[in-house]
Amino acid sequence: MGVPLLCLVPHAKKILKMQSSFTKNQLDVPKGHVAVYVGEIQRKRFVVPVSYLNDPSFQQLLSRAEEEFGFHHPHGGLTIPCKEDAFVDLTSRLKVA
């Protein structure tokens, strides 16, 4: 029914490589982090640690992004189609762990 979560990591790396070639704002992202755009209609830019890509909850978001956008992301960066408050809640729990 779903895509195995471990299969998403190679795709995420491909998206991140594409992102760095498309975004001029990438210069203000610290090493070990990635910029993502979050929101269902209006997108807000967040900078998160690359280590989040290994978390199963974050990988579910990546799966949703792949289903909705494939590898073509409208902002040139990784776009995650979820509510901003849900994303903030998820990342705040990841910081504690």
C-alpha positions as CSV (number, residue, x, y, z in Angstrom):
1,M,0.0,0.0,0.0
2,G,2.7,2.5,0.9
3,V,6.3,3.1,0.0
4,P,8.8,1.6,2.4
5,L,10.3,4.4,4.4
6,L,13.9,3.4,3.7
7,C,13.2,3.9,0.0
8,L,12.6,7.6,0.6
9,V,16.0,8.6,1.7
10,P,17.7,8.2,-1.7
11,H,14.9,10.3,-3.2
12,A,15.3,13.0,-0.6
13,K,19.0,13.2,-1.5
14,K,18.1,13.6,-5.2
15,I,15.6,16.4,-4.3
16,L,18.2,18.1,-2.1
17,K,20.8,18.1,-4.9
18,M,18.2,19.6,-7.3
19,Q,17.3,22.2,-4.7
20,S,20.8,23.5,-4.3
21,S,21.1,24.2,-8.0
22,F,17.7,26.0,-8.2
23,T,17.6,28.3,-5.1
24,K,19.7,31.4,-4.7
25,N,18.7,31.6,-1.0
26,Q,20.5,28.4,-0.4
27,L,23.6,30.5,0.6
28,D,21.9,31.4,3.9
29,V,21.3,27.8,4.9
30,P,24.0,26.6,7.4
31,K,25.9,23.4,6.6
32,G,24.1,20.3,7.8
33,H,20.7,22.0,7.2
34,V,18.2,22.2,4.4
35,A,15.5,24.7,3.4
36,V,12.0,23.4,3.0
37,Y,8.8,25.2,2.0
38,V,5.7,24.2,4.1
39,G,2.1,24.9,3.7
40,E,-1.0,23.8,1.8
41,I,-1.7,27.0,0.0
42,Q,0.8,29.7,1.0
43,R,4.3,28.4,1.6
44,K,6.6,29.4,4.4
45,R,10.3,28.7,4.3
46,F,11.9,26.7,7.2
47,V,15.5,25.6,7.7
48,V,15.8,22.2,9.4
49,P,18.7,19.9,10.2
50,V,19.4,17.2,7.6
51,S,19.2,14.6,10.4
52,Y,15.4,15.1,10.3
53,L,15.4,13.2,7.0
54,N,16.0,10.0,8.9
55,D,13.1,10.3,11.2
56,P,10.1,8.1,10.3
57,S,7.6,11.0,10.9
58,F,9.5,13.3,8.7
59,Q,9.8,10.6,6.0
60,Q,6.0,10.4,5.9
61,L,6.0,14.1,5.0
62,L,8.5,13.4,2.3
63,S,6.3,10.6,1.0
64,R,3.4,13.0,0.8
65,A,5.6,15.6,-1.0
66,E,6.7,12.9,-3.5
67,E,3.0,11.9,-4.1
68,E,1.9,15.5,-4.7
69,F,4.9,17.0,-6.5
70,G,7.1,14.1,-7.7
71,F,10.5,15.7,-8.1
72,H,9.3,19.0,-9.5
73,H,8.8,21.4,-6.6
74,P,7.2,24.7,-7.4
75,H,9.5,26.8,-5.2
76,G,12.7,25.2,-6.5
77,G,13.2,23.7,-3.1
78,L,11.7,20.8,-1.2
79,T,8.0,21.6,-0.7
80,I,6.1,19.8,2.0
81,P,2.3,19.9,1.6
82,C,1.1,20.0,5.2
83,K,-0.3,22.6,7.6
84,E,2.4,24.9,9.0
85,D,1.3,24.3,12.6
86,A,1.5,20.5,12.1
87,F,5.1,20.9,10.7
88,V,6.1,23.1,13.6
89,D,4.6,20.6,16.1
90,L,6.5,17.7,14.4
91,T,9.9,19.5,14.3
92,S,9.5,20.7,17.9
93,R,9.1,17.1,19.0
94,L,12.2,16.1,16.9
95,K,14.3,18.7,18.7
96,V,13.5,17.2,22.1
97,A,14.3,13.6,21.0
